[in-house]
C-alpha cells in the first residue's frame, strides 16, 4: 500500500471508531401529533386537547409564568414539517401604533419567538421548531424560552 491508501484507510478506521463511540447518527425523524401529546405528558404536564379533528389536533398546557399562567398551544403544521408553540395574549390594540411599534421592535430581542396578529385580531406570541429530531429536552428548552418571553414582555403587550 502506498502512503495515500494508508492515510485513507486510517481515516476510515478513525471515523468508524468515532461513530461507534458517539453512537448513531443524528435522529431526523418527525414526531406525529399523538407523539407530541405523549412527549408533553411525559414531561409531567397536564395536557388539554383543544382540537381533536384528525390531522388538526391541537393541545394546550398552562405553564406558570411570572405571576400568571401562560397557556401554550401545541400543534403540528399541516405539512408536519414544523411544531408550533403559540400563546394567545388577547385582542390586539390595532389603533395604538406606538404599542404596535414596541411589539415589532421587541421581536428582535425575543427571537426566535415573535409577536403577530391573527386575522381575528388576536395578539399572539409564537415559536416554530423544525419537526426533525425533536427530543424532549429540545422541546422543553423552547417551552421555557417562550414562557419566559411572554412573562418578560408583559409590560409591553398587557
C-alpha positions, 0 to 999 in steps of 0.5 A: 500500500502506498502512503495515500491508501494508508492515510485513507484507510486510517481515516476510515478506521478513525471515523468508524471508531468515532461513530461507534463511540458517539453512537448513531447518527443524528435522529431526523425523524418527525414526531406525529401529533399523538407523539407530541401529546405523549412527549408533553405528558411525559414531561409531567404536564397536564395536557388539554386537547383543544382540537381533536379533528384528525390531522388538526389536533391541537393541545394546550398546557398552562405553564406558570409564568411570572405571576400568571399562567401562560397557556401554550398551544401545541400543534403540528403544521399541516405539512408536519414539517414544523411544531408550533408553540403559540400563546394567545395574549388577547385582542390586539390594540390595532389603533395604538401604533406606538404599542404596535411599534414596541411589539415589532421592535421587541421581536428582535430581542425575543427571537426566535419567538415573535409577536403577530396578529391573527386575522381575528385580531388576536395578539399572539406570541409564537415559536416554530421548531423544525419537526426533525429530531425533536427530543424532549429536552429540545422541546422543553428548552423552547417551552421555557424560552417562550414562557419566559418571553411572554412573562418578560414582555408583559409590560409591553403587550398587557 
